[in-house]
Amino acid sequence: MQYFPIFVDTKELHCLIVGAGEVAARKAELLLKTSATVTLVAPWACDTILRLAAEEKVILVTRDYQPNDLQAKRLVFVATNDSLLNAQIHQQAKALNILVNVVDNTPLCEFITPSIVDRSPIIIAMSSGGVAPVLLRYLRQKLESVIPQKVSLLGQFSEKFRETVKARFNSVTKRRYFWEDVLDGDVAEQVLQGNQSKAEQMMHHKLALDEHDSGKGEVYLVGAGPGDPDLLTFRALRLMQKADVVVYDRLVSKEILELVRRDAEKIYVGKARSLHTVPQDEINQLLADLALAGNRVVRLKGGDPFIFGRGGEEIETLVEKGVSFQVVPGITAASGAASYAGIPLTHRDHAKSVVFATGHLRDNSIDLNWPMLAQPEQTTVFYMGLTGLPVICQKLIEHGLPQTTEIALIQSATLPNQKVVTGNLSNIQQKVAEAGIQPPALIIVGSVVSLRDKLNWFKQSA
Ligand SMILES: C[S@@+](CC[C@H](N)C(=O)[O-])C[C@H]1O[C@@H](n2cnc3c(N)ncnc32)[C@H](O)[C@@H]1O
């Protein structure tokens, strides 16, 4: 982030604009939306500036710029046609530690002005750092169309009740819960419909009702999908944005973690650098303790929490401890990997059933119902099977699948570093070793794998 976004209090902000043409007028009009004092200096002025000066909204000094014009100013816009003069003013302002912006000349800008969506008191400011102005305009249009103008009313309503709510709830967390309830519910709806007095009545009622707030937390068991943040569900995202604490494991991608509420505490319980995992019963206990302490806890798991995710065990403990919870499904690795590798899990000509199995190796073997897995016209997906690949291939052949049966390994499915290796039960181990496939990787066995040649669409894949 090259530019740090901040909002500056303009109550006692003295700004100088050098130049008084149309470009300067646009800056002046923007500044006049605030309480800043605006002085313009230029030998001549356009009609807009003359009018603003006549209305005493700006101070117009009609002469050439002089260095002492910078005195007592904190922000300077330079908008003259003289590039040499612009550069000089930039130098002089910079030497005095005054923030200066030479309009349309990014290298001579100590600050840049963002694109603004104005729903005062709510202001959304966006910037591309000058590198993608069209994209920025496009995003602004989108926001303008989805954020109702009446959000302003909601902002004013919040301001009006801010102190009352603060006095009513002594902890930041309780205040946040209360406001989230208000903004998600009927009160906000009434404000947006312009029914101010009804909304105020409801707000007072709500403040009285919440008098005996139990302060109990809740656990959200959330499936984060296979890695691509675009594959999160809306519900997952909404709960992630509400969380006080997030307990996450190894398969949750960095990009997804960035979508969690910024102030939430993040606790990692996957394999640490020491290669130790937090034991499952400790995780179960941790979730219960955090919720009983009044937190909204998001337990974020890769894929779907109920598919090889031990989500069931975690909520069994919550039930025992009387902690309330919700479960949010996620896209499991098999769906993500199959889609992004162009391998349909079922197909009328290839597979009439699909089986998900664990390929986890214990004492050099995998305890599975092999005759059931080695069926023709079936797709079998193995999770956690990379290390056990030799055993999987050998067992499937032993139980009747031809050595020529197609098989695919998909590493880091749905992510930019996705790699796919295909082969058959007799040559796949060598191909996987050559490609250097690393965990997490998923195995798909069955003739559906042959469809990849035609259906592969995800171009990052190998
Ligand atoms: C403990 S299981 C968790 C499965 C998860 N609950 C799900 O529904 O996808 C971990 C295994 O899932 C598979 N896996 C998860 N994410 C993956 C990804 N992005 N690419 C390939 N395999 C993945 C791998 O086989 C990995 O060893």
PDBQT file of the ligand as one rigid body, heavy atoms in Angstrom, charges set to zero:
ROOT
HETATM    1  C1  LIG A 501      -8.393 -33.163   6.581  1.00  0.00    +0.000 C 
HETATM    2  S1  LIG A 501      -8.944 -33.213   4.935  1.00  0.00    +0.000 S 
HETATM    3  C2  LIG A 501     -10.059 -31.890   4.939  1.00  0.00    +0.000 C 
HETATM    4  C3  LIG A 501     -11.064 -31.962   3.866  1.00  0.00    +0.000 C 
HETATM    5  C4  LIG A 501     -11.996 -30.784   3.873  1.00  0.00    +0.000 C 
HETATM    6  N1  LIG A 501     -12.843 -30.787   5.012  1.00  0.00    +0.000 N 
HETATM    7  C5  LIG A 501     -12.855 -30.747   2.597  1.00  0.00    +0.000 C 
HETATM    8  O1  LIG A 501     -14.066 -30.879   2.671  1.00  0.00    +0.000 OA
HETATM    9  O2  LIG A 501     -12.277 -30.539   1.535  1.00  0.00    +0.000 OA
HETATM   10  C6  LIG A 501      -7.566 -32.610   4.076  1.00  0.00    +0.000 C 
HETATM   11  C7  LIG A 501      -7.441 -33.155   2.678  1.00  0.00    +0.000 C 
HETATM   12  O3  LIG A 501      -8.338 -32.514   1.820  1.00  0.00    +0.000 OA
HETATM   13  C8  LIG A 501      -7.784 -32.440   0.524  1.00  0.00    +0.000 C 
HETATM   14  N2  LIG A 501      -7.734 -31.017   0.136  1.00  0.00    +0.000 N 
HETATM   15  C9  LIG A 501      -8.191 -29.965   0.833  1.00  0.00    +0.000 A 
HETATM   16  N3  LIG A 501      -8.025 -28.838   0.146  1.00  0.00    +0.000 NA
HETATM   17  C10 LIG A 501      -7.439 -29.183  -1.010  1.00  0.00    +0.000 A 
HETATM   18  C11 LIG A 501      -7.013 -28.443  -2.153  1.00  0.00    +0.000 A 
HETATM   19  N4  LIG A 501      -7.163 -27.131  -2.240  1.00  0.00    +0.000 N 
HETATM   20  N5  LIG A 501      -6.461 -29.137  -3.171  1.00  0.00    +0.000 NA
HETATM   21  C12 LIG A 501      -6.327 -30.475  -3.121  1.00  0.00    +0.000 A 
HETATM   22  N6  LIG A 501      -6.708 -31.189  -2.066  1.00  0.00    +0.000 NA
HETATM   23  C13 LIG A 501      -7.260 -30.575  -1.033  1.00  0.00    +0.000 A 
HETATM   24  C14 LIG A 501      -6.410 -33.054   0.582  1.00  0.00    +0.000 C 
HETATM   25  O4  LIG A 501      -6.546 -34.398   0.208  1.00  0.00    +0.000 OA
HETATM   26  C15 LIG A 501      -6.098 -32.914   2.046  1.00  0.00    +0.000 C 
HETATM   27  O5  LIG A 501      -5.149 -33.874   2.461  1.00  0.00    +0.000 OA
ENDROOT
TORSDOF 0
